[in-house]
Amino acid sequence: MKGKVTMRGPEGDVVEVDASPESLTPLMVLGYVQVMKTKPAAGGEKKSEVTLER
Amino acid sequence: MSVNARELLVGWGKGKQSDIDTANLVGAIWRLNKINTAPLDPQFITEDDAAESGKGHEFATATYKSHVLIGPHPIEKFLSSEIMAWAAAFGLGACVKTGSGPYVYTCTPQVPATAGIETPYFSYIEQIRPGGSAIWDKMYPGCRVAGFLVSLITAPGRASSKITIDMVGSGKITEPSAITLPAKTTEKELPAASLAFTSISVNYVSLKCIISLEWGWNNNVRESTGFYPGSGTQSGYAKKGRIENGDRMPVFRFVARCRVGTPEYTLLIALTTGTAVITQTYDADNTYTATFHQLAYKSVQIGDDEGLVTISVEGSPMYHTSNGVLTVVATTAVDGICDAPA
């Protein structure tokens, strides 16, 4: 696997880690969840990116 | 006019519902084949007043609506990369998706302290001749995975590699479903012949001694806590407002041929621990690896398979301080598995 994944911890801290099971598993065991940035559709009311939890 | 059981069309949520009561939208539903042909059979439970006094006799004089039960219902399938990713994501509860095609789903048991004890919910749809003269067209929102079991046996053909997913539902039923199921998903099946399997540093495939292997996960869902004051009703029958995990249990067992220097008894007696790593592959874009991070053997039994001495090993997966119990990494071309609704 390549690339980075953004994860948010139970305390709200955000970290970016390698997209590998070796990097992800210890964080997931601690309750970290993936957050994804999505851009709202053109013409939408929101101008900026929004962050969603998976 | 009779109906062939294999006319049944089955689909369910590829993505997760926003909550137990809100059904998947049609765009988040996929359609797949399954092996078992019996439709899901909702159980509407009634009760009567036979045990009450004041009637002048011991017989019932009236019946009353009690509650509705959905499942446990098995989904039996030949194992594919698509269903492995789905079962791991919905069965374990925590899932990270990476890649842009193929997609890699890294799944672990969810952490109760942060994610609670309800894994993601999905809608399950069954139809026979949907449309104006449907024989059967029901959607069951609020279903979840109670557990799954991957079974590999020594045999040729697709039956050598199967998965059984047990699902339970909240009791909510939408009829007709108002869902037009999409075309059947093309699955990349993972044959038993593609297995790679190492347990506590022993490679049972290269030794050519593996006979069968079962691994999986059981959420031991709580049967009765879903019916609470305010949990809701379906057609006047109480339905569940939550379906919670009980004490979760990993499953790991295998049968191998006994051989010179077979180490399993020694490993059991010494309480030796190690990892167990299971991989099945269609191609580089369709595969999975399940890793039990810390495992010992709970029992080892001598047996016989077609006249050859075997050992049956029951594993005891444990909690590893850094990596937890189990990680399943499934790779597939299908996007949107366990995605939250848009």
Chai-1 contact restraints between the chains, C-beta under 6 A:
chainA,res_idxA,chainB,res_idxB,connection_type,confidence,min_distance_angstrom,max_distance_angstrom,comment,restraint_id
A,M1,B,T98,contact,1.0,0.0,6.0,A-B,restraint_1
A,M1,B,V104,contact,1.0,0.0,6.0,A-B,restraint_2
A,V5,B,T98,contact,1.0,0.0,6.0,A-B,restraint_3
A,P10,B,T114,contact,1.0,0.0,6.0,A-B,restraint_4
A,A19,B,T98,contact,1.0,0.0,6.0,A-B,restraint_5
A,P21,B,T106,contact,1.0,0.0,6.0,A-B,restraint_6
A,P21,B,T327,contact,1.0,0.0,6.0,A-B,restraint_7
A,P21,B,V329,contact,1.0,0.0,6.0,A-B,restraint_8
A,L24,B,V96,contact,1.0,0.0,6.0,A-B,restraint_9
A,L24,B,T106,contact,1.0,0.0,6.0,A-B,restraint_10
A,T25,B,N323,contact,1.0,0.0,6.0,A-B,restraint_11
A,T25,B,T327,contact,1.0,0.0,6.0,A-B,restraint_12
A,P26,B,S322,contact,1.0,0.0,6.0,A-B,restraint_13
A,M28,B,A94,contact,1.0,0.0,6.0,A-B,restraint_14
A,M28,B,T108,contact,1.0,0.0,6.0,A-B,restraint_15
A,V29,B,G324,contact,1.0,0.0,6.0,A-B,restraint_16
A,G31,B,V111,contact,1.0,0.0,6.0,A-B,restraint_17
A,G31,B,T114,contact,1.0,0.0,6.0,A-B,restraint_18
A,Q34,B,V96,contact,1.0,0.0,6.0,A-B,restraint_19
